[in-house]
Amino acid sequence: MDFNFSEEQLAVSEAATGVFSGLVDPERIGIVEQTEDRIDRALWQALADADLLGLAVPESEGGAGQGLMELCLLLEAQGNAVAPVPLWATLVLGALPIAHFGSEAQRSRWLPGVVSGDVILTASLTGSAASPTSSPAVRATAQGEGWVLDGTELAVPQAHLADRIVVPAHTEGGDVVLVLVDPGAPGVSLERAVTTNREVHPHLHLAGVTVGAEDVLVGADLGRATLAFLSVAAIITLCALQVGVCEAALTQTAAYLNGRHQFGRPLSTFQGTMLRAADAAIDIEAMRVTWQNAAWRFDSGRDAADAARVAKWQAAERGQRTVHATQHLHGGMGADITYPIHRYFLWGKQIELLLGGPSAQLARLGADIAERALAEAEAEG
């Protein structure tokens, strides 16, 4: 079997790296972090002009029709640059479920705008990720062919920028529906919240919000399966983003250690620094192989849930260890927020905990294994 990337996938990685390396630098990121919206709009438009925002959008809607693997390569490149743009929120949390499950009218309304950079999307997954039963925090009450929503979802990525928010909600009967919520609709309010890596992830408050049939993405019959699909995709792509963050942090650390001297020799020649950096390199490769395995399973139609949780455990546990090591190896410079390496630590820490940290992933894996074992025992009589 050939495990190398295809020419198209390599082209995606090269194009993304070219855009980010050409337009992103620490000074520019610092300026964006001081703005109200925390988005580099010029970079966002450059990504659209390079045809990168439509990677996983169907060709019928102006996209490239690619899969999750290509999205992961794009996000890995974003992680390298810690670039302040809502790629994960728009392309994975928003566009992906619309592309796969949306009606023809929903796809034609929202996806061409994603491709051109005119539409920003997101989804509220915090509640279901924190729930042992994967039940969303928002409640949906049937009203004709639509729904009325009540409840609060915490930390919705870049919701303040979004044209629509994909909101999963639980029904009285225990089912799940997914709907498209207009952030400006009556009854919707956003409470500003700034996260560890200085992004804005507002809390979404819904009070009697009416959603018509035209904005119902998935009904109660397929809602749980769709939410599981979206959650797995969101987790896998986060892992790729984490690899990009950690890889760039280690590269910068190696350059720093080679350039700084003590006792007449580069810091990189000391055994302690060499071993710490080598451990970080091993951690990164472990993270990389697990996200790639999960993305391959997802794109090939295989069950990717357990593989995604394994990848997220690796990205959380090893990712946190890696960014901690790279910051520590910078000594006092690692604590200087005017020096670039601190930003990789902040991103790594945030990704570690998004949609569940290492303990949460192990708990889900254990529950799945136990459930399957019980089912097999019952089947055997």
N, C-alpha and C positions, 0 to 999 in steps of 0.2 A: 504493500500500500504506500501511496505517496502522501506524506504528511506536510509537504511544503504548501505555502500559500499559492493560490493561482495568480496569474498575471494581473487579473482585475483587482484582486485583493491587495497585491503589492502596490498597484497604482493608487488605490485608495489611501494606503498608508503613506506613500510618498507625497501625494498631493496634500493630505492633511498636515503632514510634518512641514511641508513647504509653506503653507499658509500661516501656521502657528509660529514657526521660527522667523518668518519674515515680518510679522506684525506684532508679536508679543514680546515684551521685555519687562523686567521688574519695575522700572519707572512708570511705564504705561499702566501696569496692573495696579500700582499704588494710587494712581490718579483715579482709575475706575472705582476703586474701593472707597474713595471719598465721595462718590456721587450718591444720589438718592436711590437710583434704580439698580446700581451695581452690575451693569451690563455694558460691554464694549460693543456698541452698535456698529461701528465701522468694521470690526472683525466679524460680527454676525453677517453683515452684508457681503463681506469677502468670502465667507464660507458658502453663502448662497451663490455668489458669482462663480465659484469653483465647482458648482453642482454637488456639493457635499451634504447639503441639508436634505436632499431628496434621495439619499442612498437606499433607504428601505421603503420608499413610497412607490406604489405600483406605477408601471410605465404609462398606464391609462390616465394617471393623474399628473404626468409630467416628471415622474421620478425615475430612478435607475432600476427599481425592482430587485434590489439586493436583499441580503438577509441580516441576521443578527451578528454574524461574524464580521461583516463589513462595518456595522455600527460600532462594534467593540474596537476595531482598529482605529476608527475615528476618535473614539473616546480615549483610547490609550494615548493618542497623539495630544489630545487636549490635556490629559493628566501630565504629560511631559512639560507642558507650558503653564500649567495651573491657570488656564485662560478663563476669564470671567464672562462666559456666555452660557445660556441655558440649553446646551445640547442634550444632556440626559433627560431633562424635563420635557423638552419639545419632541425630540425624535423617538424616545423610548416610551415615556409615560403617556404621551399624548398621541402622536402620529401612529405609533405601532398598533394600538388597539383599534383606532379608527380605520386603518388600512386593512386589518384582518376581519373586523366584525361590523364596521359601519355600513349603513345603507349607501346606495349609490348617491343619494342626495347629500349625505353627510361627508362622504369621501370627496365629492366634487366641490363642496363648499369650503372645506378646511385644508385638504392636502395640497392643492396647488399653491396656496399661500405659504405653507410650510416650506415648499421647495424654493419659492422666491425670497424667503426671509421676511415676509410681511405678517406671518401668523406665528404666535408663540402659544404653546400648549403645555399642560402639565396634568398631574393626577394626584389624588389624595390617597396614599397607601399606608400612612403611618398607623392608623387605627387597626386595619386588618393585619399588618405585620406584627403588631404588639399583642394581638388576640390569640389565645391558645387554639381557638376554633376558626381563625382567619375570618372573623366576622367584622365588617366595617363598623365604624363608630357612628355613622350617620344612619338615621331611621327614615325609611320611605313608606309613605301611606298612599295607597292607590286612590287615584282620582280620575275616573273615566279611563282614557287610554294613556294617561300620564301619571305623574307621582307628585306628592308634596314631601319635601325634605326638611328634616329638623336634626340638629346636632352640631357637633364641632369636630373638625379634623385638624390635628396639630401639624405644624411645620410642613406646609405644602410647598414644594420647591418652586420658587420664582412665580408664585401665584399672582403677585402684584403686576407682573408683566403679561399674564396669560389672557388670550382672547376667549378661551374656554378651558374649563377644568373637568377632567374625567373623574367623576365622583362615584365610587361604589357605595351602596347603601343596603342595609338589611331590611327585609320586610317583616310584617307581623308573623307570617308563616315560617320564618327562618330562611327564606331564600335570599338571593342577592340580585340586585339590578345595578347596571352601570349607566349613568346618565351624563350628559354634557351640560355643565352649569356655566352660565354667564356671570362673571364676577361682578358685573354691574347691575344684575337683576335685583328687583325688590326682595328684601329679606336676606340678602347676601352681604356679609361684611368681612373685611380682611384686617386682622390685627398684626401689625408689623412685628416681625421677629428676625433678628440677625443671628446667623449661625456661627459655629466655630471658625469656619473658613471665610467669614465675612460676607457670605451670600445672604440674600433675604428670602426666608421661607415663612411666609405669613401663616398665622392660624386662621382657618376658614370657619366662620360661624354661619350657620344656616337656620333661619327661623321662618317656617311656613313658606318655603321657596317652591313655587309651582314650576314643574318641568313638563312641557307638552310632549306629545308622542313623537314629534319630529326630532327631539333632543334625547330620546331614549336610545342609548347605544346598544345595550343588550338587555333583554327581558329576564324575568325570573327563571325561565326554563334553562338558560345557559349562563346565568350570571356567575355562579360559583366557579365553573370551569374557565370562564373568561378571566375572572379575577386571578385564578391560579396561574393562567398563561401569562398575564401581565406581570404578576409578582416574580415569576421565574425569570422573565426577560429583564426586569428591572434589576434583580440581584446579579445576574451574569454580567450585565453591562457595567454595573458598579465595580465589579472585580477587575474588569479591564481598565477602567479609569484608575483604580488603585495601583495597578502595575505601572501605568504611565507615570504616576506621581512618584512612586518609589524608585523607578529606574532613573529618572532625572535627578532625584535627590542623591542617589549613590554616585552618579556620574559627576555631579558638582562636588561631592565630598572627596572623590578621588583626586580631582584637580586641585582642591584646596590642600589635601595632604601632601601632594607632590610639590606644591609651591611653598609650603611653610617648613622652616628648618628649626631644629633644636639640637644642641650639642654637635653642630656642624653637619647634620644629616637631615634629609627630608623626613617629615613625620610619617610618610608612607612606608619607610623602611623599618619602623619599629614593629615588633611582633604583635603587640597588643592591638595596634591600629589595623594591621594586615588581617588578623583573625576576625576582628569585628566587621570589617568591610567584606571579607570573604563569606561570613555567615549571612550578611545582608544580601549578597549576590545569590546565594543558594535559596534564601527565602523568596526572592523575586522570581526565580525560575520555577519554584514550586507553585507560586501563585499563578504564573503564566500558563503552565500546563493544565491546571485545573479549570481556569476560565475557558481556555480553548476547547477542552474536552466538553464542558457544559454547553458552549455555544455550538459546537458541532452536533451534539445530540439534539439541541433545540432546532437547528436548521434542517436536520435530516428527519424530523418528525418523531424522534425517539423521546421517551420519558426523560426529561432533564431536571426534574425537581430535586432529586437527591444530589445529582452532580452539581447543581447550582448551590445547594447548601454547603457542600464540601468546598466549593470554590470560595463561597463567602466566608466560611470559617478560616480558610487559608488567608484570604485577603484581609480579614479583620485581625487575626492573631499575628501573622507574619508581617502584614503591612504596618501595623502599629509598632512592631519591634524594629522594622527597618527604618521608618522615619525617626524613631527615637534614637537609633544608633547614629544616623547621619547627622542629626542635630548635636548629639553628644560629641561626636568626633570633630565638630567645629569648635569645641571649647566654648569660650565666652562669646565668640561670634554667633554661635547657635542661638543665643538668647537675645540677640540684637534684632529688633523688628524692622530695622532699616536694611538688614542684610537678607538676601533672597531665601536662604535655606529654611527660615522659620515658617514660610508660607507652605512649604511641602509638609511640614509637621502638622500644620493646622488642617490641611486637606486630608492627609492620611488619617488623622484622628476622627474627622467627621465621617469619612467613608467607612471606617471601622464600625461605627454605631448605626449608620443609616440602615433602616429596614432590618435591624437586629444584629447585635454583636455576636462574638464567638460563642458565648454560652447559649444564646437563643438558637443559634444554628444547630449546635449539638443536641439541644433539647428536641428540636423538630426532627432531626435525623433519628434520634433514639425512639421517639414516638412512632415514626413511620416504620421503623424496623420491628418494633413490638406489635404494631397493628398488623403488619404482614405475617408475622410469625403466628399470631393468634388466628388469623384467617386461614392459614395453611393447616393449623392444628384442627380447626373446626371442620375443614374440608375433608381431612383424613378420618374424621369420626372419632 
